[in-house]
Amino acid sequence: MKERLLSSTALDERLLSSSGLHEHLLSYPEVEHITGLSRTTIWREVVKAKRFPAPVSISPNRVGFRASDIQNWIAARKPKHAA
C-alpha cells in the first residue's frame, strides 16, 4: 500500500501551525497588489532606504514578505490630507 504524501503546502501548514509559528508569507506580486508599489520601488525601499519590511528567504531563489509586517507598514503610513 502506497503512503499518501502531503503536498509541500499542506506539510508547511502542519509544521507551522503545530509549532505556533503560523505566519502567512506574501509573494512579490501579492505585495505589489496590496501596496500599489512596483517591484522596483519595493526593492529600493527595502535595500536602500530600509523603509519597507525586509523579505524572508523561503528557498535559495525565492523570498516572501510576512503578511503581518506588510499590514503594520500600511497601518503606520500617514494618510494624505485632501487639499
N, C-alpha and C positions, 0 to 999 in steps of 0.2 A: 504494500500500500504506500503510495507516494504521500509525503508530507506536503501540506499546503503551506506555501511560503507567503509571508506578508510582503506587501509592496513596501518600498522604501519609505513612502509617506506614512503608511499605517504603522510601520515599525518606529519611525521617528516620533509620531504622535504618542505611541505607547510609552516609549522611553522618556519623553519629555514630561508627560502627564504623571508617570509613576515617580519621577524624581522631583516633582514640584517645580520644575523649571520651564513650564509651558510658556512659550513666547512665540507669537506669530512673526515670521520674517517676511518682509515685502521685497519684491524684485524691483529693479530699476524702473521698468515700465509702470508698475503699480505706484511707486513713489512719484514718478513723473505725473501720473494721472491725478493723484491725491493733492499734490502741491502745486501743480501747474508750472513747475520748473522743468527746464530741459536737462538732459543727462549732463551736458557740458556745464551748465550753471550749478547743478548739484555737486559735481566733482570740484569745480572751482571753489564753492563754498566750503566743502569738506577739507580739501587739501590745503588751499592757500589761506583761506580766512578762518577756518575752523569755526564757522558759524552755523553748521548743519551737523546733525548726528552722523557719526562715522559708521561706515558699513561694517558688517561682521563677515568674516570669511566662512563660507559654507563648505567649499572644496577648493582645490588649487586654482580653478578658473571661474569661480562663482562667488559672488557676495550677496548679502541681503541686508536689509535695514530692519531693526527692531520696530515693530508697529508702535509700541509704547513710546519710543524715542521720537518717532515722527509725530505722534499725537501731541506729545509735550512741546515739541518745537512749534507746531501750529498754534497751540494754546498760548504760547509765550509771545507770538507775533502781535505787534500793536496794530490795531485796525486803523486804516487811513480815514481821516475825517473828511467829510464832503466839504467842498469849498463853497 
